[in-house]
Amino acid sequence: MSDRHDHHHDADHHDADHHDDRHSDRQHDHQHGPSLARAGERHVRPLTIAFVVIATFFVVEAVAGFATGSLALLSDAGHMLTDVIGLGMALAAIRLATRFEQREQGHHTFGVYRLEILAAFVNALLLFGVAGWVLVEAVRRLSGDPEVDSGSMLIVAAVGLAANLVAFGLLREGAKESLNVEGAYLEVVADTLGSVGVILAAVAVRWFGWWWADPVVGALIGLWILPRTLRLGRKAVRVLLQAAPAGFELDRLRADLASIDGVVDVHDLHVWTLTSDMDAASAHLVAATGTDHHAVLDEARAILSERYRVDHGTFQVEPDTHEGCHEITW
């Protein structure tokens, strides 16, 4: 999990000469728990079922939306299209990660774990696009008196609600573990509420003659999903920019590492998220002359894992006589 890089100085060569002997008595466990591919495999079956259900009903709802002239149905179908794409990308990310894990990594030293985050980011962009189109179309329709087949609209919306509830139940648990599954889950939640809205709009048009209910409900569906889309997009961007995990106390970690016996300085400290539930960290630890670098390394790894729940850390332990590392400041 963590690596010690000795510099080419006489004192460090002496320390490295004894590395093998001492390493035999103090083996470092480099296992990081289940990989993304293995962890994601348990989501494949519910994702696949949800994909088939939503994809099938997307076609039904899109055709019905155009046939009935209902913007609410078309809005819901648009969200379902992003569900289909999102679920498809989620499945593709897991499959690719599994396939990649079975092969030599080559130039992809971190694997293809970021595919999950890219999929979540694309989902957010698609949702923004669909919501924008619906809002513009709703404003346009409110200026007229569109004809809507409320009877067919009601039947399709009811079936759509059932389909969304099935997908909702399938993805609920996975959304707690995976950002990508969470993205698909949020879209399904939006579609579930959207189907309820379409049913109410159909009732309003059919029994009360409120034709404006259809574009208003369509616009409300678009407005409802925007804050959740913004949240998903923000989380994906944070990961892509390699920002520290939200709420992570970087200064506290720096202080904890500096408090290790023999450590006189901590620099080049970085903490970032690779993908859902997979954080990583790296740092240079400057140790006083005569300090046991192995003890420093073990303590640093324990602090990172036990106090901050970060299981992948890379530490470079440097003697305080070494010069040059501070020249790199990014």
PyMOL commands that set and color helices and strands:
alter all, ss='L'
color gray80, all
select helices_A, chain A and resi 10-17+19-25+36-41+44-68+71-101+115-142+150-171+174-176+179-208+213-240+250-258+293-308+325-327
alter helices_A, ss='H'
color red, helices_A
select strands_A, chain A and resi 263-275+278-287+312-319
alter strands_A, ss='S'
color yellow, strands_A
deselect
rebuild
show_as cartoon
